Amino acid sequence: MTTTGKGGIGRWRRAAGAAQGLLFLALPFVRLGGESALRFDVPTLTLHAFGAALAMNEFFVLLPATILVTFVFLTVTVAFGRVWCGWSCPQTVLSDLTRLVVPWPGKKKRPGRRAAGFAVTALVSVVFGAATVWYFVPPAEFLGDLAAGRLGPVAAGAWAATAAVLFLDLAFLRGQFCATACPYAKLQGVLYDKGTLVVAYDERRDADCVDCGACVRCCPTGIDIRDGLQMQCIACAECIDACRPIMLKLKRPTDLVGYFYGEPGRPRRLARPAVLALSAGTLLALAATAAAAGSAARNTLDLTAIASAAVAPSRSPDGSARNVFEVSLENRAHRAVAVRLSLALPPGVEGTLRPDAVELEAGEHKRVRLAVTARGGHGKLTATLTATTTGGERPLTRTSPLSLVFPEGP
């Protein structure tokens, strides 16, 4: 790409970045199963992810998912270097959207350009700051409250803080964050091997370089690609596109600076031991994530029961014992369900319970006081409370132990 951003690799890279930016803005508005496609609901501590709803006690799914993402990053880095940094990292994508804030190399300075750049940067920061909050607050609710002037202090504060950090980063730090503070940049030197895809200068053709400095002026992190592989390089290919028109004018091969698998001239070999081992780890992590997600998806009904601290066990004149329990029921499904409660008692013991049915709305968490009347037992024994959904295509069943006490007297 030339430094004006026309043609070359940069055109495709910026198109990919724009698509990813639009996806980030639009995803909170997409609804699956009546909920946002991706949002963490703070009041209920529930993660809505592409149609699935994970309660806090189902966050075990995030462990294999985190391991999966880690393996993907490692595999991609070993095979293709810092392609994430140059093509998909939010720092790079948002920096491309706010290019007006920095002077264009080789171009005449225009008085209003930097002011316009700060205005664009402020707008981008405000919009993407709001979009970040939308992953915690439904965007329709956020925008409605904003229009009505009743946006809460937490949402407003999170928006303001996120927008301020983005503005300071994009207006003043930009590529220097990648060169100095990014932990991924520090890690890449450990992960690269001799066959990793990198942006490099072909030292075999050193005589073709006319020392025009175009590759240095366009670099967002301020390095000279001719000095060899450096930690600060984000593989954005700006230097490739800056060098290409110079080589075309000189009628020389255009890959003096280019993408190479390791050192220039080395043949491409993707099926290397490190890549194969990390790919196998990625597949195993993917299988573990799928299994965990499937287990969580089936667990849409939750049941817990504890003895009531407010009502002590009692015995009636007819010899039956009455125990009261606090039962917690939660419906994590996206539809209302009817739950039938039943009791399994030891042989020779009979009993009834009230209530024996509970209605739960979608996403509802309800506490019920359950009274159990039993006869034929002595001392203390253990029963099993069973909750079963009815009326659905696939009934769900959950159980919880109950400790029944038979007092000696009324």
N, C-alpha and C positions, 0 to 999 in steps of 0.2 A: 504494500500500500504506500502511496505517496503520503507526505505529511499533511496533505489536505483531506485525507481520509477517503479518497476515491479509488475504487478498484482494489485488486490484490486480496490477500488473506484477510486484512482488516475489515473489508466489506462483509465477509461471511461471519467473522467473529462478532462484529457489532450487531448484525442481524440476529445471531444466536442470543446475544446479550439482551436485545430488545424483547425477544420472545420470552426469555426467562423473566424479565422484569414485568411484562404483562401478565405472565402466569402467576407471579407472586401477588400482583394486585388483584387479579380476578378470582384466585382460588377461594378466598373467604366467602365470595358471593355464590359459589357453587354449593348446592344442597343435595345431599344424598341421604335417603331415609328420613327426611324431615329435619336434618341437622346440617351444619356446615361440613364441607368436605374435609377440612382440617382445622380443628380449633380445640384449645384446652379451656374448658369451662371451669373458671375458678370457684364459683359458689358451690358447685356440686363435685369438684375435684374429679371431673370426668374428661377423658381425652376422646374427642370425636375424630376418627381417622378413616376417611373414605368408606363411610357406611357402618363402621364398627364403633362401638362405644366402650371404652375401657375405664372402669372405676379404679380408684386408687389401689385397691387390693389386687387389681389385675395388671399393675404396671410391671409385673415380671416379664411381660412381653417386650418391654423396652430394653431389657438386658441383651437378649439375643439380637434384637434389632440394632443396638449400638455396636455389638461385635460385628454384625454384618456390614454396617456402614464403615467401620474401621478396616475390615478386610478389603472392601471395595476400594477405599482410598489407597491402601497399601498396594493393591494389585495394579490400579491405574497408574500410580506414581512410578512403580518399578518398570512398567511397560511403556508408559507414555509421558513420563516426567510430570511437569507442572501444567498439564493441559487444563486442569481444574482452575488454576490461578489465572491463566490467560483467557479462558473462554467462559467460565461459569461462576467464579467467585464474586459475591456481591460487591466487594471492594472494587474489582475491575469493572463490573457491569455499571455500577453507579458512577464511577470515575469517567467512563465513556459518555454517560448521559450528561455530565457536567464539564465537558472539555473546554467550554468557553471561559472557564475561570482561570485557565493558564494560557500564556502566550503560545501561538503556534510557531514552531521553529521555522525560521527563514521568511516569515511573513511580516509585513509592515504593521507596526503597532497602531491600533485604532483606539481613540480616547474612550469611547463608550463600551468597548468590548468587555473589559474586566468588570465594569459595573453590571453589565448584562449577565456576565458569567455568575456573579454573586447572586443576582436575582433568580437565575435559573437554578442555582445550587440550593437556594433557600426553598424554592418551590418543590424541587425533588425531595429535599429533606422532610418537608412537611407532609407530602403525599406518602412517601414510603414510611415515615414515622407513624402515620395513621394506619397504614396497611399492616404494620407490625402489631399494633394494638388490636386490629381486627382478628388476629389469630387467638385472641383471648376474649374479646367482646364481639358479639355478632355485628357485622358492619351496618345492617339496617337499623339496629338499635343504637349504635354509635352515631350514625348520621342523623337519625331522628332526634336524638337527645341534643346533638350539636345544633341542629336547625332550630330547636325549641329553646335553646339557651340553658339547658339543664344537664349538661354533661357533667358527670360526677368528678370529684377531685382526684380519685385514683386514676380513672381513664384519662382525664385531662393532663394530670401530672406525668403519667407514663408517656403520653403522646409528646408533650413538651420536652421531656428529657431525651427521648429517642431522637426527635427532630434536631435538638441542639447538638447532640453527639454526632449525628450524621453530618450536620452542616460544618462543624469544626473539622471533622475528618476530611470531607470532600473539598472544603475551601482551602485548607492549609496543609493537611498531612498527605493525603492522596497516596501516591506510590511509595512514599517514604515509610508508610506503615508496613508494606510488603518487605521492604529492604531492612527494616530494623526491629519490628515488634512481632511480626507474624510467626507463630510457633511452627507452622507448616513449612515455612522457608528454612527454618533451622533444621527440620527433620529431613528435608529432601536429600541433603548431602549423604546421609546415612543410608538412604534407600536406593539411590542410583547404583546401577552397575554399568558394565561396559557396553551394554546394548540398549540402554534407556534412550527414548526419543527426547532430543534436546534441540534447542535453537543454538547453532554454533557458527563460528567463522572458520572457513576452510583455509587453514594455514598453508596448504599445498599450493594455493594460488595467491600467495602474499603479494606477488608482483602485480596482480590485477587491481589491488586496492590503490586508489588515488588519494587517500587520506582526506576525503571531502568532509568527514565528520557527520554525515547525515544519520548514520546509525546511532551515534551518540546523542545527537540533539533530540531525536524523537523518543528516546528511551524513557519511560515513565519513572523508572527507578534510578536513572542517571548513571548507568554503567556503560562501559565500552566492551561490546561483545567480542572485540578482537583480543581482549586479554584472557580469553578462555572461559570455561564454565564457571559461573559465580552464583553464590547463594541468592543474590538479589534478583536474578533473572526470573521473570514470571512467565516466560514463553508466550508473550503476547504477539510476537511476530512483527512488531512495529519496525524493527531493524531490517527484517527481510524485505518488507514493502518499501522501506526507504532506500535500500541499496539497489533494488531491482531496476528502477528507471535509470540510475547512473550506469549500470552495466549495459542496459539496452542502448544508451547513447554511445557508449564506447564499443558496441558490437562485440561484447564478451559474454560468456555464459552467465546467466542471471543468478546462479546459486552460490555466489561467493559467501553470502550469509543465508542459511536455510535450515530446514528441519533435517536432522541427521540422527540415525540410531547409533548413539555413541560418538566416536570420532568420525569426522568426514571420511568417506571412503569405506567404512566398515559395512559389511552386508547386514541386512535386516534379519533378525532372528528372534521372533516373538516367543517361540516355544522354548524358553530357557527354564532351568530348574527352579529359580526363584519365582518366576511368573506362574509356572505350573503348580507349585506348592501353595502359593497364595490364592490361586484360582480354586484349588480344591478346598481350602479353608473358607473361601467365599460361598461355595456351594453348600458346605456343611452348615455354615451360619444361616444361610437362606432356608435350609430345611428346618433348622431349629426354630427360626422365627415363624415360619409357616405353621409348625406344630403348636407353638405357644399361642399364636393368634387364633388358630382353630379351637384350642382349649378355652381361650377367653371368650370367643364368640358364642360358645355353647353355654357359658355360665352367665345367663342373663337374669337368673333369679337367685337372690341371696336370702338366707334364713339364719337367724341367731335367736336363741332363747335363754333367758336367765331367770332365776327365781326372783320374785318380787320382794324388794326390801320393805315395801309399805304394808304388805298383807302377809301375816305369818300363817303357816299351815294350821288347819283346824280339823277337828273330828266331830261328826254329827252323832246324835243319839243312836242312829241306825247303824253306826260303825263305819260309815264311809268317810274318807279323808278328802279334804278340799285343799288343793295347792293352787297358787296363783303365780303366773309367769309373765314377764315382759318379753314379748316376741317382736323382733324387728324383721320386717319384710321389705325387700327392695326389688323393683322391676326395672331392669336395665334395657329391656326391649323397647322398640319404637312403637309399640301398640299396647293397648290396655289388655290386661289378663285377669281372669278369675282364678283364685288360688283356693284349693280345697285342703283343709287341715285334717289329719288323721293321727291316731295314737296307737302305737304298738306296745303292749304290756306283757310282762312275764306270764307264763302259764298259771292259771288259777286266779288271776287278777282281772277284774273288769273295771271299765271306766268310760266316762264321757268327757267331752270338752266343749267349751263354748267361748267364742264363736267357732264354728267349723268351716267357715268360708269367708274370704276377704277379697274385695275388688281393688285392683291396683291400676292406676293410670300409667301411661307410658312415662318411664323415668321416675315414677313416684317411689318415695321411701316412707313407709308407714310403720308406726309402732302400735301394737295391739296388746291389750291386757287379756291374757288367756287363763280361763278358770278350768281346772281339771278336777273332776270328782271320780275317785277310785275306791273300790272296796275289794276285800279279800287279801289284802297285804298287811305286812307288819314291818315296823322299823323304817328302814330306808331302802328303796329299790330304784333301779334305773329303767326308764321307758324311752321310747324313741318317737319324737314328733316328726311327721312327714308333711311337707308342703308340695302339692302337685298342681301345676297349671292345667286348666280345663278349657275346652273350646278352641284350642289352637291346632295347627297342623301337626306339631311335634310336642307332646307334653313334656314338661321339665319337672324333675323331682329333686328336692333338697331335703336333707334330714338334719336333726339336731337332737342331742341327748337331753333328757329331762330327769332330774333327780326328785323323785316323789318321796315325801315324808309322811308317815302314818303316826300321828301323835298317840300317846297312851290313852288319853281321855278326851272328853269333849272340850 
